[in-house]
Amino acid sequence: MKLSELPRRTAATVESVDDQVPNDTIARRLRELGFVAGERVEVMAAGPIAAEPLLVQVGYTRFALRRTEAARVRVRLEPPA
């Protein structure tokens, strides 16, 4: 599942960040920000126009991401506690 498809307030774990082109600067930057395999991620809110940007929490840090950027992050749902 892509991060852009994740329902709000649903916990997931990052599996990978997809590179769209060789040496993809956006994918590299996402990994630098903490979107790495095994990290917990959650979509906290979405903007008012076309549900963009997405407010995403990775670890304890929140970021605003465009849907196209969030679509590069592959996640898997966490099992219910």
Backbone bond lengths (Angstrom), bond angles and torsions (degrees), N, CA, C in turn:
res aa  C-N    CA-C-N  psi(-1)  N-CA   C-N-CA  omega(-1)  CA-C   N-CA-C  phi
1 M - - - 1.443 - - 1.529 108.17 -
2 K 1.320 115.87 145.88 1.462 120.65 177.29 1.524 109.47 -89.42
3 L 1.321 116.08 149.83 1.459 120.97 178.29 1.526 110.94 -58.56
4 S 1.319 117.79 -34.11 1.463 121.37 -179.96 1.534 112.11 -66.67
5 E 1.329 118.08 -18.32 1.469 123.26 179.52 1.526 112.69 -96.52
6 L 1.308 117.45 -8.35 1.462 122.11 -176.16 1.530 110.02 -68.95
7 P 1.347 117.74 128.36 1.472 119.59 176.91 1.531 110.45 -62.80
8 R 1.321 115.79 151.19 1.468 119.80 178.96 1.522 111.01 -61.63
9 R 1.322 114.11 147.05 1.469 122.85 177.77 1.518 113.53 58.07
10 T 1.335 116.37 32.92 1.458 122.25 176.09 1.524 108.07 -116.66
11 A 1.319 116.70 122.44 1.456 120.84 -178.76 1.522 110.84 -73.94
12 A 1.329 115.21 140.48 1.460 121.68 177.42 1.519 108.35 -146.41
13 T 1.324 114.83 170.47 1.458 121.45 178.65 1.520 108.40 -121.39
14 V 1.318 116.11 135.71 1.460 121.02 179.00 1.522 109.14 -68.38
15 E 1.332 116.24 131.95 1.466 121.48 174.20 1.523 110.75 -99.52
16 S 1.347 116.45 -45.10 1.468 120.15 -178.85 1.520 109.61 -167.40
17 V 1.323 115.20 168.14 1.458 122.97 171.47 1.517 106.42 -117.72
18 D 1.330 116.57 123.65 1.461 121.66 -176.79 1.525 111.60 -83.92
19 D 1.333 115.45 131.70 1.458 121.58 173.04 1.527 108.11 -87.27
20 Q 1.344 117.37 128.02 1.457 120.57 178.58 1.526 112.04 -87.04
21 V 1.315 115.75 -27.57 1.469 122.06 177.73 1.520 107.47 -137.66
22 P 1.348 118.17 160.91 1.464 119.09 175.51 1.532 110.33 -59.09
23 N 1.319 115.92 139.51 1.466 122.69 -179.96 1.535 110.46 56.06
24 D 1.318 117.15 48.08 1.467 124.36 -177.61 1.527 109.88 -67.80
25 T 1.331 117.08 112.53 1.463 121.09 -176.10 1.526 112.48 -68.63
26 I 1.332 117.78 -34.68 1.467 119.74 179.44 1.525 110.42 -68.69
27 A 1.322 117.50 -44.81 1.469 120.81 178.09 1.529 110.53 -62.21
28 R 1.318 116.81 -41.03 1.469 120.22 178.63 1.528 110.39 -62.82
29 R 1.330 116.80 -42.69 1.457 121.07 -179.62 1.531 111.12 -65.28
30 L 1.328 117.63 -39.42 1.459 120.66 176.73 1.527 110.53 -60.13
31 R 1.326 117.15 -42.90 1.474 120.43 177.60 1.523 110.89 -64.22
32 E 1.339 117.32 -38.99 1.465 120.93 178.37 1.527 111.71 -64.22
33 L 1.340 116.26 -32.35 1.466 120.69 179.84 1.523 113.04 -76.08
34 G 1.336 117.55 -11.88 1.461 120.12 176.62 1.510 115.39 120.56
35 F 1.329 118.07 2.52 1.461 121.07 177.44 1.528 108.33 -81.45
36 V 1.330 114.93 77.20 1.461 122.06 -177.60 1.522 109.23 -122.04
37 A 1.313 116.50 157.19 1.464 122.07 -177.49 1.529 110.96 -52.94
38 G 1.337 115.04 132.19 1.459 121.23 177.32 1.514 114.59 93.42
39 E 1.320 118.40 -11.38 1.467 121.24 -178.34 1.530 110.43 -80.21
40 R 1.323 116.57 138.85 1.470 121.97 178.67 1.521 108.78 -75.85
41 V 1.335 116.06 138.39 1.465 121.66 -178.61 1.520 109.52 -140.56
42 E 1.339 115.75 151.09 1.458 120.93 -178.62 1.531 108.54 -153.83
43 V 1.327 116.66 137.69 1.462 121.30 173.67 1.525 106.29 -86.29
44 M 1.329 116.09 118.11 1.457 120.91 -175.47 1.531 112.42 -88.15
45 A 1.333 117.16 -38.85 1.466 121.57 -177.11 1.520 109.06 -161.58
46 A 1.326 114.91 168.58 1.464 121.18 176.85 1.521 108.28 -132.22
47 G 1.323 115.52 149.14 1.455 121.23 -178.95 1.518 112.64 -67.32
48 P 1.342 116.15 167.97 1.459 121.06 -174.26 1.532 115.26 -77.84
49 I 1.308 118.17 -23.29 1.462 120.67 -177.41 1.518 109.13 -108.13
50 A 1.324 116.01 114.75 1.472 123.14 -178.92 1.528 111.77 57.65
51 A 1.336 116.37 26.52 1.470 122.48 -179.60 1.523 111.71 53.16
52 E 1.324 115.29 41.08 1.459 120.42 -179.57 1.513 109.31 -136.66
53 P 1.328 120.38 140.56 1.452 127.43 0.10 1.528 111.46 -80.36
54 L 1.322 114.90 172.69 1.460 121.57 174.96 1.520 108.61 -96.11
55 L 1.316 117.03 135.55 1.451 121.54 172.19 1.525 106.29 -92.59
56 V 1.327 116.13 113.31 1.463 122.37 -173.49 1.519 109.43 -117.64
57 Q 1.329 115.64 134.71 1.460 120.08 175.36 1.521 108.47 -107.79
58 V 1.328 115.36 124.68 1.462 121.11 174.39 1.528 105.97 -121.41
59 G 1.318 115.61 120.45 1.463 118.91 -171.84 1.519 108.47 65.65
60 Y 1.338 116.77 -121.83 1.461 121.62 178.46 1.522 111.83 -111.74
61 T 1.313 117.69 12.58 1.459 122.65 -176.82 1.525 110.36 -113.31
62 R 1.323 116.19 141.71 1.469 120.81 179.61 1.523 110.15 -111.82
63 F 1.342 114.24 142.02 1.459 122.19 -179.83 1.514 109.31 -134.56
64 A 1.320 116.35 149.99 1.462 121.65 170.11 1.521 106.82 -97.81
65 L 1.324 116.86 123.61 1.463 122.25 -179.10 1.515 110.66 -123.87
66 R 1.313 116.38 142.99 1.459 120.42 169.73 1.522 107.34 -69.75
67 R 1.323 116.42 155.54 1.471 119.75 178.14 1.521 111.43 -61.04
68 T 1.324 118.02 -35.48 1.468 120.47 179.18 1.522 111.08 -64.68
69 E 1.324 116.88 -34.43 1.472 120.31 177.24 1.522 110.30 -72.65
70 A 1.333 116.72 -43.92 1.465 120.77 179.81 1.530 111.65 -63.89
71 A 1.324 117.04 -28.48 1.465 120.76 -179.90 1.527 112.17 -68.76
72 R 1.313 117.96 -15.13 1.474 121.00 178.01 1.524 112.44 -80.41
73 V 1.340 116.58 -16.39 1.468 121.20 -175.98 1.532 109.13 -94.80
74 R 1.323 116.76 118.92 1.473 122.93 176.85 1.520 107.99 -90.54
75 V 1.353 115.62 132.06 1.463 120.91 -179.67 1.522 110.11 -131.68
76 R 1.327 115.59 163.01 1.458 121.35 171.13 1.521 107.29 -129.13
77 L 1.326 115.61 141.72 1.453 120.25 -178.43 1.518 110.72 -64.97
78 E 1.319 115.81 144.03 1.457 120.34 175.50 1.523 108.30 -84.01
79 P 1.328 117.62 142.35 1.471 119.42 177.72 1.525 109.85 -65.08
80 P 1.349 117.69 147.00 1.467 120.13 179.06 1.528 110.86 -61.97
81 A 1.327 114.66 145.69 1.471 120.20 -177.16 1.501 112.77 -76.94
